[in-house]
């Protein structure tokens, strides 16, 4: 009979130690997160969740994240496809540039955006046309887009890379234009990867704080997204509202993680 | 007629180097060559996936070198099928017709017509990944054929299949070619495909066509050592096969070979030179094919030498130099050739 690794009479000290670390940390993470959710009494939590300020924050977060995620998907598809399919000079460098916002602290990205849309020549031209980005809800969208585009690009690129280019070759011999082959073959085949990227991008944009804080500011009931609401209420000592915002963010994170795992098929983002 | 002149393309590790090729209407043309010879990119360039660096491609007198693939009327089938996994088999076969905005009823009709021709009419509602390899390849061929292409390009269509399926699909390809009269360019590295299917054959090496001609010409008079080494079977004889029970007799005219095959009628019999035993005297053995003749050629060539014994037909054998010296083989000397029934490979022609 082949040796069965589970059939040892007693786990070895090695295995016991490693598993103890594993289970210890899992318990720690679950306790910390669940602890936050169950900390306030339930009626107080419900009251906070339905307060005008939190309702505003939910609505603003949903609207801005929906728009910025849509823009991310629309922009990321051609970028990801080009990086996956075409060879051109500087491809590796360009790939790295698209990853910069991943490594950059969002606060720094926010400051850079603030300078670009504010005192720079472009910023002054833009505000001359009446399009104000700084300290407005529009700034939230701009910040979320800039920080989260790389996630969408990465997931979409890996989705396109797994599709054999011969599918498109065959489609073109069957009468498709390049557009037609892309739309009828590559895009449907990349669908689950793009959905996975969309979900992770949406979840990250809902939670985006640093860049939004810098570019859109933290004005109550104006640029107050859920993370900003959490920050504002925490700094004024209004713990119940802060926890309410956190609970919503936890629910969104867990749900989108589940959807991502379902669609990504193990493709990583990080 | 498909006419290719001076086609060159450099594409990373693969390249085409001045390919000249002419394929007549209705011809079954096979391109033989080892892995990495550039066969697939030749087909992809003919299909229009890649634009050549130089050279021209003409179809029926019209130059199509820069024509969009969709407007060439050239179909392509890959070794690994490339059926669209998000569509059913029927939708795959109808894919090209849908691009032409043909009405759905007419599409349905033509899809089932072509599917039935290839014996997959009952699989139209299945998804490709639930099909066997042979069924998937039939579906891929049907998908290309349903558009009635002027040229059908087949990139190693039989290589991914098991031996039994391969034999069956090879016969079906032949039948389809006869029935539809489509011009076919087929890439392979199996010489069995050539004897079963090809009207003409070209041998490709390092991005160049090193020889083109009828299968007989290429196998009998290999233009280069590479072709000889690659084709491998130097003893190829046309004959007539008669099957009796489990055995078959191949009448080559002067002599008759015995072997085990189910192939009847006009055939080629092939024996690898390594399997031919040369002796001075006849000897008792289990090998059923034994013929006496005369040594007509001894070609010293490194450790191994080629010895040709004329025993009604010329048998080429490969011997070590020591064996030739020990047996005292020389031109004009009498000799016997012996080989087993299983050494005789039979291909219908």
Interface residues (C-beta under 8 A of the other chain):
Chain A: X164 X166 X167 X169 X170 X171 X172 X173 X174 X175 X176 X177 X180 X184 X185 X188 X189 X191
Chain B: X44 X47 X48 X49 X68 X69 X70 X72 X74 X75 X76 X78 X80 X82 X84 X85 X86 X95 X96 X99 X100 X143 X144 X147
